[in-house]
Amino acid sequence: MNQALFTYIEHCPTPYQAVAHTAALLREAGAAELGEQNAWRLEPGKTYYVTRNGSSLIAFRLPEAAEFPGFLMTAAHCDSPCFKLREDAEAESGGYVQLSAEKYGGMLCASWMDRPLSAAGRVLVRTDAGVESRLCDLREPVALIPNVAIHMNRKANDGMAYNAAVDLQPLYGLGGSKGSFRTRIAEAVGADEADVLASDLFLYNPQPGVQWGELISAPRLDDLQCAFASLTAFLRADPGENAVVYCLFDNEEVGSETKQGAASTFLRDVLERISAALGGTAETLRRQIAGSFLVSCDNAHAVHPNHPEYGDKTHPVRLNGGVVLKHNAAQRYTTDAVSGAVFRSVCAAAGVPVQDYVNRPDIAGGSTLGNIANTQVSLNTADIGLGQLAMHSAFETAGAADTAYLVRALKAFFETPLRMERDGVYRLA
């Protein structure tokens, strides 16, 4: 299971590659592609997917009956903290060529230092017919952010406040290399330099994942571990009476408030079009959404071996301890008593252990997809994840047994004949 996870991560250096690779796996499994710009003609029992911006994707499998109780949905995200390159990124400084970059998301900056980095994303190219988006992944190391030697900065080990404009600009090469990065990008997408119009390119850690004993380490575990596990569960699940939906969103690390993020209309648009294509009315859709359930999948903080004090001592999360239900009084995580009970019951039936995560009351936590998606589609939602260390590092660590736990739990969720009989009352069998 973990080797398959590592392979998935290697194919997904940016959201653009993640969506393309996920779409390819869906097509291999028989899914048909839809376009938002086209009319949808759907058949019961079939699997479909649609993308937005080339960086978010929603797949769904319809039950055999045109009328069904609701949607069973999972949501994960495919973006991770990294460095976004600016247009015309090459800049000369002191005999060096640097790549002008901005931080994307809240990263652990120190983990990105002195590490070979590659570049990937999308490039917009002029064609005879107009403009075309092409994927680009250089795969090999092309840049590095060098530390200042301890001899020159004696306080480096006393804590470092990184200035993104000074300390975190990537080194590309020596003075004679200016212009070669743009040439490399054009060659990678099979275009003349003059036809390269724009790009969304990111620096990423190309280091492959590794299992070491009971643990795994890899780049982008947050949140590709959940993206992979929920996709695997979606593809393996047997059909049931509900429609099942797999969501893969971009831009979670920067707030989700984009046309392709969880705060966008993407999910709502897809659900509305499914219902309409099957002959449903507005009333039909409202009833289906009311009877639906969302599992928001994003990793959780495990107890740190050197700093257990950062975790809440009443709810320690252990690596290889199974799926984590995340709770927050301010609803930054959307799990409540109802959604927690439903998902805990699903896990119990599947033989999957469940842990609970809460922030220390005096330490602010982050939020994730569940509460954001609920602003567009209101439904019962459980926020879950897998325990990990060093979240938002360039190389993160998790438990070797946990990916399989999550696959088993979400497969069981997709197969559960879940039906809301009345508010707060669910039938699961």
Stockholm file with secondary structure:
# STOCKHOLM 1.0

chainA/1-429         MNQALFTYIEHCPTPYQAVAHTAALLREAGAAELGEQNAWRLEPGKTYYVTRNGSSLIAFRLPEAAEFPGFLMTAAHCDSPCFKLREDAEAESGGYVQLSAEKYGGMLCASWMDRPLSAAGRVLVRTDAGVESRLCDLREPVALIPNVAIHMNRKANDGMAYNAAVDLQPLYGLGGSKGSFRTRIAEAVGADEADVLASDLFLYNPQPGVQWGELISAPRLDDLQCAFASLTAFLRADPGENAVVYCLFDNEEVGSETKQGAASTFLRDVLERISAALGGTAETLRRQIAGSFLVSCDNAHAVHPNHPEYGDKTHPVRLNGGVVLKHNAAQRYTTDAVSGAVFRSVCAAAGVPVQDYVNRPDIAGGSTLGNIANTQVSLNTADIGLGQLAMHSAFETAGAADTAYLVRALKAFFETPLRMERDGVYRLA
#=GR chainA/1-429 SS CHHHHHHHHHTCSSHHHHHHHHHHHHHHTTCEEECTTSCCCCCTTCEEEEEETTTEEEEEECCSSSSCSCEEEEEEECCCSEEEEEEEEEEEETTEEEEEEEEESSCCGGGGBTCCBEEEEEEEEECSSSEEEEEEECCSCCBBBCCCCTTTCTTGGGCCCCCTTTTSCCEEEEGGGTTHHHHHHHHHTTCCGGGEEEEEEEEECCCCCEEETTEEEETTHHHHHHHHHHHHHHHHCCCCSSEEEEEEESCGGGTSCSTTSTTSSHHHHHHHHHHHHTTCCHHHHHHHHHTCEEEEECCEECCCSSCGGGSCTTSCCCTTSCEEEECCTTSSSCCCHHHHHHHHHHHHHHTCCEEEECCCTTSCCCCCHHHHHTTTSCCEEEEEEEEEESTTSSSEEEETTHHHHHHHHHHHHHHSCCEEEETTEEECC
#=GC SS_cons         CHHHHHHHHHTCSSHHHHHHHHHHHHHHTTCEEECTTSCCCCCTTCEEEEEETTTEEEEEECCSSSSCSCEEEEEEECCCSEEEEEEEEEEEETTEEEEEEEEESSCCGGGGBTCCBEEEEEEEEECSSSEEEEEEECCSCCBBBCCCCTTTCTTGGGCCCCCTTTTSCCEEEEGGGTTHHHHHHHHHTTCCGGGEEEEEEEEECCCCCEEETTEEEETTHHHHHHHHHHHHHHHHCCCCSSEEEEEEESCGGGTSCSTTSTTSSHHHHHHHHHHHHTTCCHHHHHHHHHTCEEEEECCEECCCSSCGGGSCTTSCCCTTSCEEEECCTTSSSCCCHHHHHHHHHHHHHHTCCEEEECCCTTSCCCCCHHHHHTTTSCCEEEEEEEEEESTTSSSEEEETTHHHHHHHHHHHHHHSCCEEEETTEEECC
//
